[in-house]
Every structure is written in structure tokens, then in C-alpha cells.
Amino acid sequence: MFEKHDIWERHQGCVVIHRIFRDLDTGLYHLQQSEAVTLAESRTRTVTAEQFALSVDLFLDEPPSMRATGYKTVPEAIAAHWREFERPTGPRTR
């Protein structure tokens, strides 16, 4: 069984939503996906419904513990993700 977490991070004018699952047997966090959403996008689409559908699709396709490496903490899982994938770019914020 897994527990799902949506972690929000501000980055260069957008919100990056990290979808992370915690394996209840091991306690490890597995980052499944990160998505950058701008303010304009949030006004023109139903982000919540899309996030839910994608989470279900990924979860049914392959267990989170097989899809991604597990980490002891959420920050470790996110840092590992950014080492592997490029951060989104967008307008700078204050």
C-alpha cells in the first residue's frame, strides 16, 4: 500500500507539483512525476482532474516502488529528481 503526497514548489514563475508516493511497508518516498503549472494554465484547465487521472494511470501501470528509486525523505526524492531531469524554465519571480 502507498500514501500519495502532492508537494508544491515555487520555481521561476510557475508551481512545480511533485507527485510522490510513500511505501507504507518500507517508509520510502518514490517521486512519480513533476509537473510545472503556470498561472495562465491553472485558469484554463482542470489541473486537479488531470493530476488524478495521471496518478491513477501511473499507479496501475507499475507500482511506485518499481518505477522510481525510494528515498528516506521527500527532499531527498525531489533532489534526486532534479539531478536526473532539467528544472522547468519560466519568467523569474521576486
DRENNU-250404 format. One record per residue (C-alpha): x, y, z. Coordinates in steps of 0.05 Angstrom, whole numbers, plus 32768, in hexadecimal, padded with zeros to 4 digits. Last residue first. Layout:
<nodes>
XYZ ...
</nodes>
This chain:
<nodes>
80D582FB7F74 80C282CB7F3D 80E882BC7EFD 80C182A97EBF 80C3825F7EAE 80F282247EAA 80E381DE7EC3 811A81B97EE9 814181877EC0 813B813D7ED2 816A810C7EF4 818A81397F29 8147815B7F32 812681187F42 815C81077F75 814F81497F98 8104813B7F9A 810E80F67FB9 813F81107FEC 810F81497FFF 80D781168009 810080EC8039 811A80A5803F 8120809C7FF4 810380677FC5 811A80607F7D 80E380677F49 80B4803B7F20 80BA7FFB7F48 80A9801A7F8C 807280437F6B 804E80037F53 80497FFF7F07 8011800F7ED5 7FDB80147F0B 8000804A7F32 801480707EF3 7FCC80727ED9 7FAF80827F1D 7FE080BC7F27 7FD280D57EE0 7F8780D57EEB 7F8E80FA7F2E 7FBD812E7F12 7F8F813B7ED7 7F5281437F04 7F7881737F32 7F94819D7EF9 7F5181AD7EDA 7F6881DA7EA3 7F6882247E8E 7F7482497ECF 7FAB821C7EE8 7FCD82227EA5 7FD2826E7EAB 7FEE82687EF2 802482397ED9 802781EF7EE8 806781C67EE9 805E817B7EF2 8088814B7F19 807B81007F16 808180C07F3D 80AE80D27F77 80B680957FA4 80BB80A07FEF 80D28067801C 80AC8053805B 80BA8009804B 80757FE98053 804C8029804C 806F803A800B 806B80868005 805380A07FC2 806980E37FA6 8048810F7F72 8072814F7F6C 804C818D7F58 807981C47F3D 805782077F42 806B823B7F10 808E827E7F0C 80D582667F12 80CA822E7F45 809982297F7E 809481E27F9A 805581BB7FA9 805781747FC6 801D81467FB5 8020810A7FE3 800380C47FD8 8005808C800C 801580477FF2 800080008000 
</nodes>
